[in-house]
C-alpha cells in the first residue's frame, strides 16, 4: 500500500511540475458551455476529436496593489494528445538565448555583439553577414526580432546553434518543463544526428576583436521513447506511404507549458526563481516590444508583402485577415506555429482603451484526408476562422466581465519607434 501511495505522489508531483502556475483541468465547463457551444463553433465541435482542439483561457484579475491573479479555464488540455508545436518552439529558444548570454557574463558580450557562425558540420552552413544590422554582421537581437515579428526559421536556427540541443532541453527540464523536447531546427530537413550537432560560434565587438569563442557542440542527451503517430499516410520523395506519420522524433511542447513560458516573461513576479528565465530589465523590455510589434513597425527591409499586414502572426482574434488594421490601443504579445496541419497560438492580449487583459492559448489540427506533406490542410476554411472566432468571443466576454480593480497596464505601453 505504501508503494502504491508513493507512486501516486510521484505521478502527482510530476504533473504539478508540468503545470507550473497554471492550474489545468482536462475539462472545464466555462469554455465548453459558454464559448464553444455557440453556433459559430457547431460544425467544428461536431468533429472536435478529429481536430484535437486544446484551449487555455486565463482570466487576469488585479488586487488593490495591481498584483495579477490568474484564473484558468481549460478545454481538453491533455498531454496524451500530441500536437506539433511548429514555430511556438522559437519562443523558449529566444528566451534561453538571452539567458545564456547573461549566464556567460563575459565583458562586452550582449545581444548586440556580432555573432559569426562557422561551418564544420553538414547542417545549415556559416553565417557571417547581415546587411540589416548596423555593423553588417548578425547578432542575437536581430535574430530574436525576426523570430517574433515574422517568425523567421533561419533566425531561430541560429539561436538553436548558439544554445545547442543538450543545453536547451536541460535548461527547460530544470525549470520544470520536464516533458519538453526541442530536437531539431525548423524549415530544413536534417537527420536526428545532424540536429544533435551545432557549429562553432565566434562573438566579436564592432572592431572585430574576439569576445567569446564557442566550440562546435554535440548533444549526448538521451530521451524516453515516444509513440506519437497521427494520420493515415504521408508523402516522401513524391511517393505515398500508407502508414501513420511518426512525430516521435519531432519537437514536443505541451500547451500549458507554452502558456507558462509566455506568462513567466510577461509576469515574472508570479513565478519562482526556478520557473523563470534569467533576464535583465532591458531583456524584458526588448522581448515585450518585439512580441507585440506589427511588421510595419519593424526595421526589417526583407519583410515582403505577404508578411506586411497587422494581423500577420496574430491568429487569435484576427485569423489571417490581411485587410484589418489593428488599433494601437490593442497589443498582442504572442508566438504562433503552423505546420503539418496544426495551428497554434500562445497569446496575451491587452486593450488599453477598454482597460482589459487576458491570456489565450489554443491549438487545432486540420487534415481531413489524414495525409501529411500533400499541402492539403484546411487552414483557410476551418483553422483561421476558428482561431479568429475563438479570440473574438473571449475578447467580447472580457469587455463585459466585471473587475473589482481596474488594471494598471502601463508596463505594456511600449515605444515602437
BAFIMI-247672 format. One record per residue: x, y, z of N, C-alpha, C, O in turn. Coordinates in steps of 0.05 Angstrom, whole numbers, plus 5000, padded with zeros to 4 digits. Each point is the difference from the previous one (the first is absolute). Layout:
// residues N
XYZXYZXYZXYZ/...
//
This chain:
// residues 417
501749765000498350245000501850255000499450194986/502749815030501850235001501350054973500350234992/500449554994501250024974498150134980500950174984/496649755016498050124983499750295005499850174982/500149915044499750285008502350164991499750234991/502849665011502450144991499950054970500650224990/498549584994499850034971498050214993500450164982/497349855033498050204995501150285006499550194984/502049855038501250265006502050084979500150244992/501449574998502050064979498650094975500850204988/497049665005498450084976498850285003500150164982/498849895042498850265006502150224999499550224988/502949735023502150205000500950074972500450234993/499949564990500850054973498050174985500850174984/496749785021497950154986500050295010499650194984/500849855042500150275011502350164988499850234993/502549635004502350134988499550094972500750214991/497949614994499450064972498150234998500050164981/498249875039497950204998500950275009498850214993/503449815023501050265010497750165013498649895018/501250364975498050185013497249984988498250115012/501549764966497349974988498849745010501149794996/496650245017498649765011498349884978497850104995/503149694992498649894977498149775009500749835016/496950184972498249785002499449904972499850164982/499849585015499649904973497450104987499950024976/498150035041497550114990499250245017500550005024/498350204964499150235015497350104989499850054976/498249975041497350064990499950274987498450034981/503150175027499750274989500550004970498350094985/504049825006500650004972498049844983499150084979/500349685031498349824985497150114999498749984979/500350125044497250085001499550294991497950064989/503950115017499650294995501250094974499050204988/503149675002501350104976499749804977498950074979/502049685024500049814978497249894993499749884979/498350185038497349914994498650194980497849944991/503450285003498750204982500049894971501649844992/496450264993499549894973502450024981500349834983/501450375021502350034982502049775003501749964982/498149905040501949775005498649734996501349795004/496250214988498549754998501349794982500349775008/500450314968501149814981502649895010500549754998/501250425013502649905009499849835025501549815003/496650265014499649845025498849734994500349815015/498250174963498949744992502249814992499649754998/502850364997502349834992502450075017502350004991/497150065035502050115018502449815005502350095002/497249654999502149815006502049994977502449995004/496650014971501750004977501850254998502249994990/496850235021501550254999501950045023501550195001/498449625018502050005022500250275014502250095006/495550044998500050275011500950005029499149835016/502650364991500750055028500050315004501050144983/497949955040499750285005500750065029499249855018/502250374987500450105027499350304999501350164986/496749925030499350285002500650095029499049875019/502550344984500850095027498950275005500850204988/497249815030499050265010502350125018501249865015/499250404982502050145017498550225015499050194989/501049775037498850205018502350135016502149885004/497450365005502050155015499050055028497650055004/504249945016499150085026500550315003500750134981/498849975043500250295004502850124995500350244996/501749585005502850084994500849944972502450014993/495749924990500549944972501449734996501149954978/499049885042501349744997498149824984497749985007/503349894971498249834984499349745014501749885014/495850034982499049755011498949844976498250104986/502849665009499149844977497749825008500049875021/498050124962497949805002499849864973499450124979/501149625021500349854975497649844993498849865017/500450164958498049824988501349844978501350114982/498449635019501349834980498049814987498049915012/502550044963498349814985501849794987501750074983/497949685024501249774987503150015001501349894982/499850245038503050015002500949735010499649935024/501849934959500749725006502749944989500550034976/501449905041502749954991500249754982502149964987/495949885012500049764983499050074971500249834983/498850415013499150094974502350164988500350245006/501249644976502450144989499150214980498249964984/503250275016499750194979502950094993501750035018/498750034957502750094991500250305006498550164990/503549915027500150285009500950204979499650245003/501849664976500950174978501650245012501749965016/497650284975501650245007499650095029501550185008/496649715007499850085028502549925015500650115021/500949694969502549915012502150234999501949995016/497750204967501950224998500050185024501950135007/495849875007499750185024502049925022501550175008/498549585002502049945021502950014990501850065015/498649894959502750024988500950295002502350055008/496050144986500750285002500650085028502050145006/496349785013500350085028502649885011501550145014/499049614980502449875010502650114988502150005013/497750114963502450124987500950255016502350035005/495750135004500750235017501049915027501950125011/496949675000500949905025502949904999501650055018/499049814960502749894998502150224998502149995012/497250234973501850234999500550115028502350065007/495649965009500350115027501649825018501650095016/498049654981501549805016502950004993501749965017/499050084957502850004992501550235013502349975007/496350264996501150225015502850084991501850045016/498549984957502650084989500050304994498050114990/504150025017500250294996499750074970501449894983/496750295012499550084972498149824985499350074977/499949715035498249814985497150075007499250005023/499250064956497250055004498549934974501249904981/496250155019498449924977500650154974499149924979/502450305023500750154977502949944990500850114980/500649725034502749924991499849854973498249844996/503850194987500149864975500249705005501649915016/496649934971500049715004500549874974498450014981/504049865017500949884975500049695002501549895016/496849984969499749715001501849874980499950074976/501749745032501749854983498649774986497649985001/504049854986498849784984501849765000501849984983/497849845036501749755000498249755000501049785000/496450265000498149785000498150034977499450234992/499549564998498350004976497250095007498149854995/501550385017497350105004499550254984499949994975/499850245038499250244985502250174989499550194985/502949765023502250164990500650255016498750065020/503350094970500950235015498350254995498750024979/501250165041498850264997501950215011500650005024/500350184958501950195008499150294995501250195010/496649844975499150274992497050045005498549804999/500750445007497250085000499950304994500650175017/498649894959500050284991498050175015500150244999/498049635015497950155014501150105028498750175012/503549724997501150095025501950234995501350024979/499050165040501650244997502949934995501450154986/499649635025502849924996500349834974502349944992/495549984996500249834976500349715008500349834982/499750115044500449725009497649935019499050175014/500349574986497649925015500550025031502349995009/495550035005500149995029497449875011498149974986/502049975039497749865013497650175001497749904996/502650365008497750185001498549994974497549994999/503950024978498849994974498549744995497949994988/503449795021498749744996497449985016498049904990/502050205035497649995016497850184988497749925000/503150314991498050184987498749854977497550014997/504049864986498849854977498349775009497949944987/502949935035498549775010497150095008498149854994/501750385019497350085010498450164980497649964999/503750214986498450174982499149854975497750034991/504149804997499249864975500449705002499749864980/500950045044500449715005502049874981499549804988/502850335010502049914981501449745009500949995023/499249814960501149745007503150025003501149895019/500250244962502950005001501050155025501949915012/496850304995500850155024499749815024501850005018/496149854984499649815021502349795001501049935021/499749984955502049794999502750095008501749855010/498950414987502550115009500150025031502149965012/495650095000499850005029500349725010501249955021/497649864965500349715006503049935000500949855017/500550244963502949954998501550115025501749865012/497550384997501250125023499549845026501849965016/495849944987499249865024501149715000501249915020/498449964958500649714998497749845012498750095019/500849684969497649845008500149925029497950015013/504349914997500249905027499550225021498449975018/503050264978499650225018497150095000498850055021/500149984956497250094996498049835016498450115015/501849634982498149825013500549985030498149985015/504450004992500749985029498950245015499049985023/501350264966499150245013497050005003498950085021/499649844959497149995002499249795021498150055015/503249724985499349805020500550105028498549955018/503750194986500750115026497950205010499550035024/499350114957498050205007497349875007498250135009/501649614986497549865007498549904975498049865003/503050214973498749904976501349744992501349984980/498249825036501449754999499449834975501649834993/496250224994499349854977500650144974499449904978/501850345023500750154976502149854985502049905011/497750094963502149894982500250184975498249994983/503950175016500550154976502449874987502350035009/497249824969501949824989501250084974501949884990/497050334997500950064973499650294993498550145012/502949944967499750264988497350004985498749804998/500650434991497550034986500450084971501850164994/496649734988500150094972502149874983500350064977/501349765035502149854986499749705006499249935022/501549914960499949715003502749895008501849984983/498549955042502549895010499549755017497849965010/504249874991499749755016500150075030500850215008/498449595008500150035029502950065009500450165018/501549704969502850045007500950284992501550135016/497749974961500750274992499050215020501450195007/496249765003498850205019501349995028499750185015/501749604991501549995025502650174998501050085021/499949974954502450154997499450304995498150074986/503650105025499850294994502850104994502049905011/498150304972502550114991501450195020498750095019/503849964977501450195018499050294995499250064978/500950105043499150274998502050195013501249945021/499350284966501950205009498550265005498750104982/501650025041498950265006502250215000502149965012/497350264974502050214997498850275007497550035000/504250165007499150285003499950144973500749874980/498650385019499750144975502750034985500050054976/502249915038502650034987501149734992502349984990/496149805013500949744992501749855021501149794995/499050325029501549875022498449785013497650045004/503649745001498649775012499050065028501550095017/495949844988498950035027499649725012500749955023/498249874960499549735010500049814977499050054979/502349725025500249804979498749745010500849895020/497250024966498549755008500749784980499550034976/501549755034500749784982497549864990497850035010/502649814969497849834990499149815022501649915017/495850034983498949845022498549754989499150014977/500749795039498349774993498449925025501249975022/496249994975498349935022500249705005499749834982/500850105043500149725009497449925016499849795011/498450404989497649965016498349774989499549974976/499549865042498349784993497150065007499550125021/498749804963497250065004498449745002500649804987/497350215029498249775001498649964974499350204986/500349555006498749954974497150085001498749975020/500450144957497350094998498549844978501249874984/496250165017498349874980497950194990497649965004/503350264983498250214991499649964970501650114983/496449745010499449964971497250104994498249975017/501450154959497550124993499549954970501949994984/495549985009499349994972500049734987500349795013/499350224960499749754984502449964982500449784990/501150435005502249974981501550264997499350215011/502949784973501650244995501549974974500649784991/500150444997501650004976503050035007500850165017/500849674970502950015003501249974972499649794987/501950415004501249994973497949944979500449844982/497350305020497849984981498649735000498349954983/502349885036498649745003498350005025500850105021/496849804976498249985023500649755017499949784989/500650265036500549785019497549975017499250185014/499549594984497449965012500249905029498949795007/502650365009500149945029499850275015500550214988/498849785037499850255016502750145000502149885000/497850395002502450165000501150005029498450055019/504249914984501249985026501250275009501950094988/497050025033501050255011501949965024500750195013/500049564992501449935025502850125002501150025022/500150064955502650135002499850304993502050134995/495649975006499650294995499550155027499549875021/500650394978499850165023497449955015497949944988/502250075039497649975016500050215022501950025016/496050144985499550195021497050005007498450024982/500949955043497249995008498950295000501450195004/495949834993498750264998500350155027500450245000/499349625022500350135026502950095005500450215012/501549644979502850095002500550254984501350195009/497849814966500450244983498650245012501150224999/496549745013498650225013501650125023500350245003/500849585013501650095023502650134992501050185013/500249724965502550124990499550294992501650175006/496249874981499350284992499450175025501050225003/497349685015499250155023502350065019500050205013/502049634987502350045018501650244991501550115016/498449964958501450244991498350255003501050225005/496449754992498150225003499650075029499850245007/500149565010499550045029502149845017499249825014/503350254984502149855015499549995030500949825013/497850394997499550015029498149785010499949945024/498749924957498249795008501349735000498849805007/503850194985501449744998502349995019501350215006/499449555003502349975018502550034984500050004975/502250035039502650044987500649774981501150044978/498349725030500549764984498350004974500949904979/496750225022498249984978500250234979498649994980/503150205025500250224981502850034989501949905011/498350244966502550034986501750225013498950195012/503749784986501850195012500450224980501849994983/496650225018500050224981500450265014499250045023/502050154963500450275010497550174995498249914984/501650325028497850184995499850084971497850014989/504550034999500150074971499149774983498750044979/502049715029499149774985496949985000498849954979/500050095044497149995002498750214982498149934985/502950315015498950214983500349934971498250044984/504249865009500649924972498049784991499050024978/500649795039498249774992497150104998498749934980/500350225039497350094999499550174975497949974987/504050195006499750174977499849844974498250064983/503549745014500049854975498049784998499249914979/499850005045497849814999497450134991498249864990/501550405015497550144994500250194976498050134994/504249884994500550194978498649914974500049764994/498950434991498949954973502350014980501950155004/498049694975502150014979500650284990502350064995/495750105002500450274990501650185019501050214991/499249715034501550155020502949905002501650125015/499049674971502649875004501950084977499350004977/503250075030502050084981501349754988502349945006/496249914978501049774986499450034971497749974991/504350104994499650054971499349764984499150024977/501349745034499549764985497149895005499449784991/498950385022497249925003498750034973500050224989/498749575001498650024975497150065004499050015022/499650044955497150085002498349795013497950065012/502949694986498449785012500150015031498449875013/503550284998500350015029499350285011499750035024/500050164959499750285009497150095003499050174986/499749705034497350095007499749955030501349835012/496950335001499850015029499649735013501249935021/497049914967499249745012502049774995499449785007/502850284979502049794995501049895026501050145017/498849594986500849865025498350085024500949985023/496650114972498250065022497449844994497950124993/502249625010497849834991497550035017497750034990/502749975037497750025018498850284998501450205004/496149824990498450244997500250134972498250154992/503849784992500350124974500449794977499850084977/500749675030500449804980502250074981502350065009/497249954965502050084980498950234983500550014976/498050175037498850224986502150214992501250135018/499349904956502150184990499050294998501650184996/495849865007498950274996499550165026499650244999/500349625023499350135025502350175010502449934998/496950305013502050175014499549995030497950085009/503949815005499749965029500650275014502150124995/496149985021500450265014502449985018500649795012/500850444992502350015017499349965029501849955017/495750074990499149955028500049705006499849935024/500449904956500149715005502749904993501150054979/500149795039502549874995499849715007498749925020/502649914964499949715005502949915002501650024981/499149875042502749895005499849704996498849865016/502450044963499449724993502149864984502050134991/497749615005501649854981498249794988498649855014/501450144959498349814986501749774989502450014999/496249784992501249784986498149884980497649985006/503349954970498349884980501649814982501950094987/497449665014501449804984498549735003498849955021/501549884959498849735001497149995007499049815011/499550404982497250025005499350115028497650025006/504450045010499550115027500350305000501950114988/496250035024500250295005500050045031498249895013/503750254997500250065029500650295004501650124985/497350005035500650275008500050025030498149925013/504150194998500350055028500150305004501950134992/496049995021499750294999499150125026498649885016/502350374988498950175021499050264987501450124984/496149955022498750234988499850235020499449955023/501050294967499550235017498650214983500850064977/497150065034498550224987500150245019498650015020/503150184973500450235017497550185000499550135020/499149874958497650174998497849915018498650165013/501049584990497949895017501149895026498449895016/504250134988501249915025499549715006499249935022/501349904959499649715004502649854992501650104983/498749665028502349834994499149715004498449945018/502849884967499549715004502149854984501250114982/499149635024501849834985498349784987498049905012/502750024964498649794986501949844983501650114985/498349625019501749824984498249794988498149915013/502450024962498349814986501549854978501850124988/497549645008501149844977497849844987498249915014/501950064960498149854985501449864977502050104989/496949675003501249844979498149994976497649945003/503450114973498450024976501249824979501950084985/497149685012501049814981498049784993500249775009/497750314976497749834996500749734987498849805006/503150204975500749754987502049835015500549784992/500650335030501849855016502749954988501649835009/499050314969502549974986501850245004499150234998/503449725010501950225005501750054975500549834983/500550425015501850084979498650014973501450004979/496050025020498650034975499050294996498650064980/502050115039499250284999496950044999499150204990/499549605020497050025001499250025030499149805011/501250435000499150055027498050235000500250194985/497849785032497750195000500550255017498450075016/503950054979500750245015498150224995498850125019/500749954956498450234992497149965005498650185009/500449584986497149955002499049945028497850075007/503949815010499249925027501850125022499050115019/503649864977501950075021500050305008499650075023/501050104957500150295006497350115009500050165019/497849764969497450105011499549915029499050165016/501849594990499749915028501650175019499050095021/503649964973501750165017499050285003499950115022/499250014956498950275000497550015018499850185017/498449644979497550005015500449955030498750125017/503249704989500549935028501150255014499150075022/502950064966501150245012497950225003500050145021/498449904959497950215001498049945022499150195014/500049564989498049935020501150055028498650115018/503949824987501250055026500450305004499550105023/501350044957500350295002497450135007499850185017/498049744969497450125005499149945029498750165013/501949594996499349935028501650185019498950095020/503649964974501750165018498950295001500350135021/498649974957498950274999497850035021499550225011/499049574993497650005018500749925028498550065019/503849804984500649895027500750225020501650184995/497149805028500550205021502649945015500749775005/500750455002502549975015499850185025499050224999/501949675024499950155025501950244998499450225010/503049724978502050214998500950024971500649804987/499450455002500950044973503149964999501450095017/499549774962502949954998501550244991499150164984/503349885027501950204990501849864980501649835008/498150244967501349854978502450164988500949944978/500050265037502250174989502549844992501450074982/499149715032502349834995500149914971502149964989/495550014999499849894973499750214979499749944976/500450315032499950224980502950064992501550125016/499249814960502950014992500350194977498150074986/504450025010500750184978500949834977502049865002/496550144976500749844976501550154979500549894978/500250365027501450164980503049914999501550114984/
//
